Amino acid sequence: MRGWWQELAGLVLPSDCAGCGAARPLLCGACRGALAGAGAGPVRPEPRDGGPEGLPPVYAAARYEGPVRAVVLAHKERGALPLAGPLGAALAAAVSAAAASAPRTAGGGGAAGELVLVPVPSARRAVRARGHDAARRIALAASRRLRGAGEPARVAPVLRLRRQVADQAGLGARQRQQNLAGALEVCPGGTRLVEGARIVVVDDVVTTGATLAEAARALRAAGLWADAAAVVAAPSGSFTRARC
């Protein structure tokens, strides 16, 4: 008997692989392998000048191209919810790389090994249009994957938008920074949910790093510090070493 996720996949996905179009349900082996995170490592957002001020170290699991890009967009824009599992596996690999490599910040604390994944919040209008919050869904899948591997992890969606922002598509690095400046804040009561833990800000894709930098700034404004940021994918040229 097919599982519930396969039934759901049949409603929102074609019978072909969401990554390459091969005649396989959900994902073929090659596309699933591209999201396995074997090459997870540090990235430097575009333009490669270190990124915006306040950006924590960023780690990605895969290059944002070809099948990986297709899978990210199928999940985010077309509501292919079963793809959160493979995308979460990729994000978990990036989080693990970040946790192993990123130095502890001066404000860090908490029990050794404790990880709190803080997803970048989506605008309410985007959530309504898509029918789900892609970054939060992938973060939850990643935390389950990490716990299954014996690494304590949980998700704390403590960030929210404090004002409307323009669509980022088509904006350059400086324009994105200006668009997002001061746009995020920690929800009332959110500080106590993550205080003392090792925080990793998470999202699906990084380009200029403006969104991740703003998330880190909002946390600092509440007396919290992000040790690192982790994403599923980043542009090919942003990887600082050829591992994936």
C-alpha positions, 0 to 999 in steps of 0.5 A: 500500500502506498504511503500517505506522502506518496498519495499526496505526491500524486496530487501535487507532482507529476509522475516524473522526477521533480528534479530532472523529469526522469520517469521516477516518482518524486525524485530519481536516485541521481537527483536525491543524491544531489541533495544528500549534502556530501559536498556541504561547505562554506559559501561566500554570497554574491558579490564575493566581498564577504557579504553584507555587514553582520553576516555570520558564516554561511554553509550550503549543501548543494549548487543552486542549478539544474535539478537542485534548483528545480526541486527547490522551486517545485517545493516552494512555488508549486507546493510539492510538499513531499519534497521537504524531506529530501530538501531537509536532508540537504539542509541538515548536512549544511547545518552539520557542516556549520556546527562543526566548522563555525566558531562559537560567538561571544554571545553563544552558550547552552549545552554543547551540541545543542542546536536551534534552527531559526528559519527566515520568516516568509511574508504573510502574503507569500505564505497565503499565495503558496499555501505553506512556509517553505523555509520553516517546513524544510527546517522541521524536516532538517531537525528531524533528520539531525535528531535521527542521526543523534544530534540534538536539534529543534526549530524555533521560528522566533523571527517575524517581519515588522514591516512590508518589504518589496519582492527581492527578485531583480534587486541587486545586493545593495538594493536587497540590503536596503529593502530588508534593513530593519525589517525583521524582529524577534517575536515577543517571548521568543528570546527565552525559546532560544537563549543560551542555545547554539543558533543557526539561521536557516533558509532554502537558498542564499544569493547576496546574503542580505536576508541572512544578515538581517535575520542575524541583526534582528537576533543580536538586537534581542541579545541573541547571536547566530553562530552560523547560517545554513541553506539548502543551496547557493550559486555555484560560484559562491562555494569557497572550495570545490567540494560539491 
